[in-house]
Amino acid sequence: MTGSPRIGARRRVLAALATAALLLPAAPAARAASTVRVDDSGTIVNQPVVPMRWRKPAPSRAQDNNVDGAVRVALRLNMAPFLNQQVRLFMGLAPVTGDPVSASWRTQGRLLPGTVRSGGRTLIFNGVASSARIEETIDMTLSTDGRNMADIQTLQFFFEVDLP
């Protein structure tokens, strides 16, 4: 018993389309950019609790009410998963409760100097990850409005790589 002519023709068209799809060259899959956290567990902060000092000796409403603190950090970033790849490396500072905190740093030259505000991130390296570790000593200055500081505040820095 043969099927209806309409069903047979439809099957032939579907078979032809499937065959044509197999013969087409595979289009390169669009690779979406991804963001990956970097292992910074080897990083050493020389002073885990940073004392903050008033920027001006007698702060007032008319003047600068910021407090500053300085700390040296020995960064040790595990770049092995990104070895020989083009990367954009960022340093971020998690959001804080209360007034925003700003962190500025100088480097020894391997990474870019910069500033990051709580809740943001800043580019510190753009290039090929040519070694399994990035080691850099940075001198960091922390700053925030001192009028509302009442207690110790924990800052959480992180590092991320954006892959193309």
Secondary structure, 3 states (H helix, E strand, C coil): CCCCHHHHHHHHHHHHHHHHHHHCCCCCCCCCCEEEECECCCCEECCCCCCCEECCCCCCCCCCCEEEEEEEEEEEEECHHHCCCEEEEEEEECCCCCCCCEEEEECCCCCCCEEEECCEEEEEEEEECCCCEEEEEEEEEEEEEHHHCCCCCCCCEEEEEEEC
